[in-house]
Amino acid sequence: MLAYRVMIKKCLFPVAGYGTRFLPATKAMPKEMLPVLNKPLVQYGVEEALEAGLTEIGFVTGRGKRAIEDHFDLSYELEHQIDGTGKEKLLGDIRNLMQQCTFSYTRQSTMRGLGHGIQSGQTLIGDEPFAVVLADDLCFGAQTGVLAQMVAVFKQFRCSVVAIEEVPETDTDKYGVIAGEAITERIFRVTDMVEKPPPGEAPSNLSIVGRYILTPDIFEILDATEPSRGGEVQITDALLTQARRGAVIAYRFEGKRFDCGSVPGFVEATNYCYARQEFD
């Protein structure tokens, strides 16, 4: 197993998907821009990355995703209109992100699965470890953010790390599922990984959620990974190869996760955030 340097500064957001579960809302608007209260999903993800010390943000975009680029850029007309008013403070969080982070973009020309989306971001990452955030998995850490927790795990093991949570055994066909050897109560060395196994055939009830830290050899592995059903390149297939060659760690994070790619999960996340929000 190769020992990679501890510092991680890049975070990749694969955001080229169509968001078909939210049609017709996502016909002209990126699903990552759906607001939970007054903040789009993708901004929550970037804030989580910044909390973990990741300041170089890369987006793998697609057709119709221009709103994401515009969100992390100045809007001169808007800022002129609200200059000197009480509404300026509403832009405080996004201005902070723009000051502390850099943003880069590349396009995924065809939709061939998450593995292909990550593969398409190689030009933004280069030859160094990096994080991946799926913005429609909205996560809130118990004490620190999920990515910050995972960076600490990476510093300990210096190999790829995937976030996991327990799911009902009836829901395993919605997720990638791992089997592993327990190192601690929350840390497992991955021995197997299956994409969306039918209930009763899953190796465990520990499912992968949309947070990863990946070492750069994942790109070489993805290049050699054959598409699975539907012609998609699965990141789980590449991670299993990586685990067999060296090691992949699964980390059962402390906190809550909401599947905001589904209407019920989106509503649950909105209610959760509303209950925690302090309003003037």
N, C-alpha and C positions, 0 to 999 in steps of 0.2 A: 504494500500500500504506500502510495506517495504521501509525503508530509507537505502540505501546503502551508503558506504563510498565514498567520492568524488574522491579519487585517482584512476586513471586507468593507468595501466602500460603494459597490454597485448593486442596484436592485432592478430587476427586469419585470415589467408588467406586460404580459401577453393580453392585448385588448382588441384583437381583430375579430372576435366572434360576433355573431349576428344577434344574440340575445333573443332567440325565437320564443322562449317561454314568457316573454313580456310583450309580445305583439298585441295590439298595434303600437304601443307606446314606443317600442324600439325600432319602428320602421324608419324613422328619420333621426332618432337620438341614440347615441351609444348607451348600452345598458350600464356601462361604468359611470355614466353621468346621472343616473337615477338618484334623486336626493333622498337621503335619510335625514329627516328634518330639513335643515337649510344647507346641507353639505353633501356633495356628490360622493358616491361610493369610492371613486378613485382617489379622492382627497384624503379620506380616512386611511387608505392604504399607504399613500406617500407619507402621511404624518407618522404612521407606524414605522416606516422605513427610516425616517429621519431620527426618531427616538432611538433606534438601534444603531445610529451612527452612519447610516448609509445615505450619502449625499449625491451620488451620481445615479440619476434615475433614467432608465431607458424604457421606451414604449415600443412594442411591436404592434403596429396599428394596421388598419385596413381601410377599405373604401367607406366613407361616411363617418369617420372618426375624428374629423377636424375639430370638433368641439372640445376634445381632450387637450389638444395643443393650445387652443385659444384659452382654455381655463387656466393653464399655467403660464400665462403671458399677460402683459399689460393690456388693459382696455382703456385707451386714452379718453375716449368719449365718456364712458361711464365714470371714470375717476374725476374728470372735469366736472361732471354733473353733481357729484356728491362731495366735492372738495369743500371742506370746512363745515360739513353738516354732521349730525349724529350718526349717519349711516356709514361714515368712513370706517368706524370700528368693526363693521361687519366684514370688511376685507382684511382684517388683521391677520387671521390665520393663513390665508392664501399668500399674502405678502411675505409672511415669515418663511413659508416654504420656498417662494421664488428667490428670496435673498440667500437662503442657506443651501439650496440644491441647484444642480444643473440638470437640464432635461434634454434628452436626445431621442430621436424617432427613426424607426425604419418600418418598412411595410412587409406584411406577409401576403404574398400574391395569391395564394390558394389556401383554403381552410382544410388542413390535413391533420388536425388533432393538436393537443397540447404539446406533445413532443416536437412536432414540426414548428409550432409557434416559438418555443424556446430556441430551437435550432436556428430560426430566422433572426434571432437576436444576437447571434455570435459576433457580428461586426461591432455591436455596441459594448460587448463584454471583454473581448480579447482573451488572454490567457491568465485568468485569475478567478478565484472563487467569487460567487455572486449569489444573491438572494433572488427568489421569484415570489411574486405576490399575485394571486388571483383576486381581483378587486371585488368580485361578487361573493367571496367568502369574507364577511365582515367579522373581525376578531377583536375582542377586548381582553387584555391580559388582566390577571388578578392584581398584581402589584406592578409589573412592568409588561410592556407589550409582548406579543407572541414572538415577533422577530427578534427583539432584544434577548428574550429567553433562548432562542435558537442560536443566536450568535455566541452566547456563553457556552452552549453545548459544542458548537463547532470549535471554539478555542480549546476545548478539552480534548476532542477526538480528531479534529482536522480531516474530516471526511464529509461526504454529503449527509445532510440531515433533513428529514421530512417530519412535518408536524402531523400528529395523529390524535384522534379522539375515539372514545367508545361510541358505537352506534347500536341500535337494536339489531338483532340477528336477522330480522325480516327486511332490513334496509341495506344489506351488504351489496345488493346488485346495483346500488347507486354510486358506489365508491371504488377506489382502489383500496385493497385490504392487505395488511401485512401479517406475517408470522415472524416471531423473533425470540431471541434469547434475552431474558430480562437481565439488565446490568444493575439498574436500580428500579424503584417503583415506577419511575417515569421514563426511563431510558432503556431502549431495546436495540440489540444488534439484529438487523434484518436478515432473516434466512430465506424468506419467500415473500412474494408480492404478486397479487392477482388483481387484474382489472375487472371490476364489477362482477364478482362471482355470485351465482344464484344462492339464495338463502339455503342453508344446509350444506353447502359446498365450500364456504369460505374458510380460510385457515384460522381466522379469529374474528373478533368483532372490533378490531382496531383499524379504523379507516383513515386514509390519508386525506388531509384537508389542504386548502390552497396556500400553503406556506412551505417553501423549500429553501435550503441552502445547498448549492451545487458546486462541486469542484469542476474545473474546466475540461477535464477529460470526458465529461458528459457529452461534449459536442462530437468527439470522435466516435463515441458509442452510438449516439443518435444517427450519425451518418451511416452506420452499419446496421441499424435496426430496421427490420422489415415492417411494413405497415401491417396492422392487424385488421380485424373486421371493419368494414366500412372504409377501408383505405387510409385509416388514421395511424399516425406514428404515436405510440403511447409512451409517455414518460415513465410509466411503471415498468415497461419492458426494459428500457435503458437503465433504470435504477436497479433492477434485478441483476442485470449483467454486471453493473458496477459493484453490487454487493458480493457477487460471486468472485469477482476479481480481487476485491480488497475488503471494503466495509462500507455499509450505509447504516446510519443511526436513525431510529425512529424515536421521536420525543413527544410524549403525552403532555401537552402544554397546560399551564394553569390559566384558566380564563373561560370565556364564552365565545362561541362561534355561531354565526347566523348565515344560513344559505340564502343570500339575497338574490340569487338567480332564480328563485321560486317565489311566487306571490305570498304563500304563507310565511316563509322565512323573512321576506322583506317587511311584511306587516309586523311580525314579531320583533324584528330589529328596530323598527320605527317606534313601537310602543316602549321597548327597553330604553332607547335613547331619550325618548320624551320623558320618561319617569326620572331619568338622571339629570335632565337639563335644568339649568337655573335660568329663569326668564326675568328680564327687567320689568 
